[in-house]
Amino acid sequence: MNTGVIIDVREPAEFANGHVETAINIPVSKMRHGTGLDDIPKDAQIITYCRTGNRSGNAKEILTSRGFTNVINGINKETVEAQYQ
């Protein structure tokens, strides 16, 4: 399944401890400032995830407010791997 862009919104140390194989790491703390978003098309399917779904929910709101139109809160690594890969 082609999932578009998978974004792990946890902090780099958390990402380093294990992540979805194809995920990129853009922490919510950076995303709030638009860091790392320039190369992602506004209409790309984007799946965000973290540990519990809280930060990924915040990331979804941030992305939507920045004009991204196809954003899914994937909740956590296990859910993304089971449903979107």
Secondary structure, 3 states (H helix, E strand, C coil): CCCCEEEECCCHHHHHCCCCCCCEECCHHHHCCCCCCCCCCCCCCEEEEECCCHHHHHHHHHHHHCCCCCEEEEEEHHHHHHHCC
